[in-house]
Amino acid sequence: MKPTHYKYLSIVLGIIAIVFAALYFMRPEPTVRDINENLGDRVESCSEELGKWDTKYGDKPASAEKETALQDALNECSDELKKGQDTLTP
């Protein structure tokens, strides 16, 4: 390629970068409804995990395996809710 081709290619890439930067900075802020739906999905996911645990271990006697599985499910729920909290705090 000749040096002029690089010049035009760099101009085109610069314009594309400016367009993407403008789109990024002009994106709308999430609404309360969006955040609420997102948190609702996270809580629903957590509820499903606890339901799976209950289905698998609910009628079994206490054991280390049962306790570990419950702790894993609760830790996952806690992590999901912390992500939601991070969304709410500026």
Buried (B, 14 or more C-beta within 10 A) or exposed (E): EEEEEEEEEEEEEEEEEEEEEEEEEEEEEEEEEEEEEBBEEBBEEBEEBBEEBEEEBEEEEEEEEBEEBBEEBBEBBEEBBEEBEEEEEE
